[in-house]
Amino acid sequence: MRTTARLLTGTALTVVAIGALGAPAALANNVQPLEINPASATPGTTVTVNTLACGPNGHGIGDARSVGDGEFQLNPSTHKEVVVGQFTVPQHAQPGTYGISVACDNGKTASGDLVIRHHGGQPSGHVQTGVGGSIGPDTAQVATGVAVLAAAVVGGTWLLRRRASGAQDS
């Protein structure tokens, strides 16, 4: 009986833990890819970004503040369902990897990384990571993660107490 209880407890906690780790990742899948061209640039380069996230005839606001430029508009392109926008890498931009993001008018987001390198061609210096700009942690994702972890703690405690009380009854 104890072996069965341990097996069930271990299995239940594993399932809950996997669910806790997978829930934020599943919610994060709402972020669409952002195509950045060129993906590696030097200061002064005009960078073009495009995405399918905004949908047909959609619009969006791009955020290149992480690299030091600012916001830029994305508008429908000649390609079906693609929005496109441009920004210029500032002359003062430091080498590293920067998150570029887009917030679409349909509520979806897209993000990608831009690598800034020196004019010499070799990337160097401090690397910045993350989405960057105005997009921060989604409170719904954080709340979901906390709720799942709390459920795991409560369920685990309940199972352990039940197991302990069952052992005393024997």
C-alpha positions as CSV (number, residue, x, y, z in Angstrom):
1,M,0.0,0.0,0.0
2,R,2.8,2.4,0.9
3,T,4.6,1.7,-2.4
4,T,1.4,2.5,-4.3
5,A,0.9,5.7,-2.3
6,R,4.5,6.8,-3.0
7,L,4.1,6.0,-6.7
8,L,0.9,8.0,-6.9
9,T,2.3,10.9,-4.9
10,G,5.4,11.0,-7.1
11,T,3.4,10.8,-10.3
12,A,1.0,13.5,-9.2
13,L,3.7,15.9,-8.2
14,T,5.6,15.2,-11.4
15,V,2.5,15.9,-13.5
16,V,1.8,19.1,-11.6
17,A,5.4,20.3,-11.9
18,I,5.4,19.7,-15.6
19,G,2.2,21.5,-15.9
20,A,3.6,24.4,-13.9
21,L,6.6,24.6,-16.2
22,G,4.7,24.2,-19.4
23,A,1.9,26.7,-18.6
24,P,3.9,29.9,-19.0
25,A,5.6,28.5,-22.1
26,A,2.2,27.7,-23.6
27,L,1.0,31.2,-22.8
28,A,4.2,32.7,-24.2
29,N,3.5,31.0,-27.5
30,N,1.2,34.0,-28.3
31,V,4.4,35.9,-29.2
32,Q,4.9,35.5,-32.9
33,P,8.3,35.6,-34.6
34,L,9.6,38.9,-35.9
35,E,11.7,38.7,-39.1
36,I,14.6,41.2,-38.8
37,N,16.7,42.1,-41.9
38,P,19.6,42.3,-41.6
39,A,19.8,40.2,-38.4
40,S,23.3,41.6,-37.7
41,A,23.9,45.3,-38.3
42,T,26.3,48.1,-37.6
43,P,25.4,51.6,-36.4
44,G,23.8,53.6,-39.2
45,T,22.2,50.6,-40.8
46,T,18.5,50.8,-41.8
47,V,16.8,47.6,-40.4
48,T,13.6,46.3,-41.9
49,V,11.2,44.1,-39.7
50,N,8.1,42.2,-40.7
51,T,5.7,39.8,-39.2
52,L,2.5,37.9,-39.8
53,A,1.3,38.6,-36.3
54,C,-0.8,41.7,-37.1
55,G,-2.9,39.8,-39.7
56,P,-4.2,41.0,-43.1
57,N,-4.4,44.8,-43.3
58,G,-3.1,45.0,-39.8
59,H,-0.9,47.7,-38.2
60,G,1.6,47.7,-35.4
61,I,4.0,49.8,-33.3
62,G,7.6,48.6,-33.3
63,D,9.9,49.1,-30.3
64,A,13.6,49.6,-31.0
65,R,14.3,51.5,-27.8
66,S,16.5,48.7,-26.5
67,V,19.0,49.6,-29.2
68,G,18.5,53.3,-28.7
69,D,16.2,54.3,-31.5
70,G,12.6,54.4,-30.4
71,E,9.2,53.4,-31.8
72,F,8.4,52.9,-35.4
73,Q,5.2,52.1,-37.4
74,L,4.4,48.8,-39.2
75,N,2.0,48.9,-42.0
76,P,0.6,46.4,-44.5
77,S,3.0,45.4,-47.2
78,T,2.5,44.1,-50.7
79,H,2.8,40.6,-49.4
80,K,-0.5,39.0,-48.1
81,E,-0.9,39.3,-44.3
82,V,2.6,40.8,-43.7
83,V,3.2,44.1,-42.0
84,V,6.5,45.8,-42.4
85,G,8.4,48.7,-40.8
86,Q,11.9,50.2,-40.6
87,F,14.2,51.9,-38.1
88,T,17.9,53.0,-38.2
89,V,20.5,51.7,-35.8
90,P,21.8,54.8,-34.0
91,Q,25.5,55.7,-34.3
92,H,25.9,55.4,-30.5
93,A,24.6,51.8,-30.4
94,Q,26.9,49.5,-28.5
95,P,27.7,46.0,-29.8
96,G,25.5,43.3,-28.4
97,T,22.2,41.5,-28.9
98,Y,19.0,43.5,-28.5
99,G,15.4,42.5,-28.3
100,I,13.1,44.2,-30.9
101,S,9.4,43.9,-30.4
102,V,6.1,44.8,-32.1
103,A,2.7,45.3,-30.6
104,C,-0.1,44.8,-33.2
105,D,-3.4,46.6,-33.2
106,N,-5.1,43.1,-33.0
107,G,-3.5,42.5,-29.6
108,K,-0.8,40.1,-30.7
109,T,2.9,40.7,-30.3
110,A,6.0,39.7,-32.2
111,S,9.7,39.7,-31.1
112,G,13.1,39.0,-32.4
113,D,16.8,39.7,-31.8
114,L,19.1,42.1,-33.6
115,V,22.8,41.8,-33.2
116,I,24.8,45.0,-33.3
117,R,28.5,44.7,-34.2
118,H,31.3,47.2,-34.6
119,H,32.1,48.6,-38.0
120,G,35.0,46.1,-37.9
121,G,32.6,43.2,-38.2
122,Q,33.3,41.3,-35.0
123,P,30.6,41.4,-32.3
124,S,32.0,42.4,-28.9
125,G,31.0,44.0,-25.6
126,H,28.2,43.5,-23.2
127,V,25.2,41.4,-24.4
128,Q,21.7,42.5,-23.6
129,T,18.9,40.0,-23.7
130,G,15.2,40.0,-23.3
131,V,12.2,41.4,-25.1
132,G,13.3,44.9,-24.4
133,G,11.3,48.1,-24.6
134,S,7.8,48.5,-23.2
135,I,6.8,44.9,-23.1
136,G,7.2,43.4,-19.6
137,P,6.1,40.2,-17.9
138,D,2.5,39.4,-18.6
139,T,0.6,39.5,-15.3
140,A,-1.8,36.8,-16.5
141,Q,1.2,34.4,-17.2
142,V,2.7,35.2,-13.8
143,A,-0.7,34.6,-12.0
144,T,-1.2,31.3,-13.9
145,G,2.3,30.1,-12.9
146,V,1.7,31.1,-9.2
147,A,-1.7,29.3,-9.2
148,V,-0.3,26.1,-10.6
149,L,2.6,26.1,-8.2
150,A,0.2,26.8,-5.3
151,A,-2.0,23.9,-6.4
152,A,1.1,21.6,-6.5
153,V,2.0,22.6,-2.9
154,V,-1.5,22.1,-1.6
155,G,-1.9,18.8,-3.5
156,G,1.5,17.5,-2.3
157,T,0.8,18.5,1.3
158,W,-2.6,16.8,1.1
159,L,-1.2,13.6,-0.3
160,L,1.6,13.5,2.3
161,R,-0.8,14.1,5.2
162,R,-3.1,11.5,3.9
163,R,-0.3,9.0,3.6
164,A,0.9,9.9,7.1
165,S,-2.5,9.4,8.6
166,G,-2.9,6.1,6.7
167,A,0.4,4.9,8.2
168,Q,-0.8,5.6,11.7
169,D,-4.1,3.7,11.2
170,S,-2.3,0.5,10.3
